[in-house]
C-alpha cells in the first residue's frame, strides 16, 4: 500500500476513480437538473453558470447526463468484470487443478473463444438480443473471461504443488473444498489486478456500443450515447463531445494506471 501511495500517477488515478464513484453515487445531490427532462428554451446552450457543461439539442443539461451516465457506465464496468472474473476463476481453477484431458479441453475452448475478435462477438450476440443495460453487462462479462481463466490456471498449477494442498488432501478434503477454500483465495491477488484493468476495458466497450446505438438506449444517459448525440452537432456544439469524451478518457486511463501500479506492487520482479 505504501508503494502505491508513493506512486504519484497511481495516487492521482485512485483519487480520480474515487471522485467518479462519488459523482455517480451522489448524482441527485450534485446536479440541478433531471438528466432526461427537455427544455426547448435552452437548446444547444454553451457552457455557462446555469449549465456548466452546456446543453444538448433537446435542452438537456450535459453535466446532469454525465453524472447520471457515470452510474450506468461504472455499474456496467464493475458488474461485467465481476461476471468475467467468476467465469474465469471457475474455468481456470478447474483446468489447473485437474489437468490432463479436462485441462486440455478447457484450454482449447479458451483458444477458440480468443480466435473471435471480442467486439465482433459482442455485436453478433447483441444483434440477436434486445439492447438493454442487463444484456450489455452479461454480454461483456461473458466474452471477457478468457484472459482471467489463463491467469488463474497458471496460478493454480503452481499452488496445487504446495504442501498445504497435499495436507488438505491427506485430511480427506473434497476437491471442491480445496479449490474454493485453499486455491482460489491464494490466487486472488493477480485476479484483482486483472479485474482493475478490465473495468476500464468494459467501460470503453460499453461506450463504443452505446455510441453505435446498440448499447444503452436513450433517454437513459451513458457516456457513449451522450457522445453519439453530439455527433450531428459537432461543428456548432463542441461541448457535447468534448466533456463526455474526456470523462471516458480519464476514467479508462485511471483504471489502467491503477491496475499497472497494483501489478508492480504484487509482482516486484516486473519492475526489473
Secondary structure, DSSP 8 states (H G I E B T S, - for coil): -HHHHH-HHHHHHHHHHHHHHHHHHTHHHH-SS-TT---GGGTT--S-SSSTT-B-TT--BHHHHHHHHHHHHHHHHHHHHHHHHHHHHHHHHHHHHH-HHHHHHHHHHHHHHHHS-HHHHHHHHHHHS---HHHHHHHHHHTS-HHHHHHHHHHHHHHTTSHHHHHHHHTT--HHHIIIIIIHHHTHHHHHHHHHHHHHHHHHHHHHHHHTTSSS-TTS--HHHHHHHHGGGTTT-THHHHHHHHHHHHHHHHHHHHHHHHHHHH-GGGG-
